[in-house]
Amino acid sequence: MESTGKFEFANTLRGFAAISVIIAHYFGVFWIARDAVAGFINAPVLPFESYAIPSYIRVLNSWPGFSFGEFGVALFFLISGFVIPFSFKENRSASFLVNRFFRIVPTYMVGFTVTLAALYYACSYFSVPWPYSMEEISIHYVPGLRDVMWSRNIDGIVWTLEAEVKFYLICAVFMPLFKRGSIFVFVAPLIIAVFFLIAAENVNSLASTNQWLFIKTSAFLYSVVYLVFMFIGVAVHYTHKKLIRSDAGYLLIGTLFMLFSYLWVNGLEKSHLSLLFNYGAALIVFLFAYTFPHFFKGNKIFNFMADISYPLYVVHGMFGYVALRVLLERGVKAWVSLIIVTASAIAVSWIIHILIESPSQRLGKKFAMIMRARQPNVIVSAS
């Protein structure tokens, strides 16, 4: 969810991905997966007999196999893989990770606080007990801790950030190769895939013999398939920078997608094979936008949505579900509720972007620049 700067097509896709995720949750999941939503917000299930699915919601979700949410997340992953290597030119591993920390964590902490406030309101409104312990909440505040500690997913979206954090750590390990533009960085997804297949084969036996290792292995298995997918974005980056020939680049992209698909089929997501289609669709759209960027020039709407995409992604879920549930309970029409909640989520995200995200990104750049200045043979730039 890194700023793309010079690459307008990627920024436009970021805005499109943000809109896609909003559509998925407010105009899909909330109405169709009512039991799951009720479990997340700790509220009574929205009854079908009183609140039928609006016709426009049915039409929007009538495409077999297509998920706006999975499609949007896949675009975010590809964008991250494509743009992250641009930050390696001046950074070393430590300064890169510091910069990533300030881009991800402060905004997430504020957004998660909004989520907790919404959940607390839902508990109060529907007179149900608070379901989470202080330990679960504390663990959840820093992306990357929850899954390895096998704690509950409270906001429904942190799993994607956990995958990104692992991607950053792998990039930091392979930083010397990235800085040289070495093709050997693609040994990383191969190593990941081998470990994945070995772990997937043996994870069930660990449940009874080594609980600690079972937890860590399961956390690895849930995220690793997405790491391979993000390396497809890296392959597009290498092709763009002419570090590999175009024909070799597209062969590599196709090979990585086949590897990703194989891991998906043989991993923990094999019961959700229909979702795999969305990652292929996102890759096609991303490659089309990369090849024909003039069709994806920025405009005020998509640029704005791109700017607030990360805080919107972090804050919209539970906040929107609770707000929609309460508004419908109070007799507000569905279409009016959707407009109010969508506008409110965008407004809250814009405020977080202005007050938290932008300042924390500047602070991260400042700390990274200070660290680079202390490192020999590194050119310091404020860009």
C-alpha positions, 0 to 999 in steps of 0.5 A: 500500500505504498505510494506509487509516485511516478506510476499513475496506473498503479495509483489508479488501480489502488483507488479502484482496489479500495472501491472494490473492497468497499463494494465487497463488504458493504454491498455483499458480505453484510447482506449475504454472509449474515451469520459471519457478520453477526459473529464479527460484530457480536450482534444478533443476526440480521433476519432475512424475513425482516430485511430482504436482500435488495435487488441491486445487491443481488445483481451486484453479486450475481457474477459466478465465482467473482468476489470484489473483496478477493479481487481488490486484495489481489490488486493491493498485493500486486501493487505492493510487489511492484512498487516496494523494490523502488524503495530499495535504491537508497535503503538498507534493510534496517532503514527499509523496515523502519520506514515500513513500520511507520507507514503501516503500524500507526495508521493501523493502530488508530484504525483498529481503535475505531474498530474497537469503538464500533464493536463496543458500541454494538455490544452496548446497543444490543446488550451483549457482553464484550467478547475479547480479552485485553491480551487479544486486543493488545496482540492485535494492535501490531500487525504480524503478531496475531497470527504467530500467536494464534489469536483471534482475528478481530477486524477481519482484515489484519490477515492481509497486513500480516502477509505484507509484513512477512513480505517486507521481512523477506525483502529485507533478508534479500535486500543485497540481491534486490539492490544489485537487481539480481535475478536470484531474488526469485529464489525466495518464492521457490524456497517459500514454496518448498517450505510450504509444501513440506509444512502442509504435509506435516502440519496435522501431525504437529497438533498432537506432538508440538503445539508451539510448532503447530501454531507457528507452522499454521500461521506460516501456511495461511500467509505464505501463498500470498507471498508468492503472489506478491513476487509476481509484482516484483517480476513486473518491476524487474521487467519494467526496469529491464533487469530481465528481458520482456519475454523472460519477464512474462514467462516468470510472471506466468510461472509464479502464478502457476506456482501460486495456484499450485500452492493454493490448491494444495494448501489451506485454501483448497476448499475455496478454489473458486476464489482463485479465479479472482487472483487471475482476474486481478493479474490480468487487469494489472498487466493490462494497466501496466501495458496500456497506462494511458487508459488508467490515468489518474483523476480526482476520484481515483487519486483521492481514493488511492490517497485514503486507500490504506486507512479506508481499508483498515477502518471500514470493516467493523465500523461499517458493519456496526453502522449498517446494522444499527441504522437498519435496526432503527428503520433507515432504508437500506439504500440510505444506510449504505450511502450514510455508512460509505460516506462516513467511512470515507470521511473517517479515513480521510481524517486519519490520512490527514492527521495520522497517515501522512505525518507518520509517513513523513516521520518514517522517511525522516528516521530512515534518512537519519539511518542512511546518513549513518551508513557508509556509501549510501547516498542520502536523498529527501525524495 
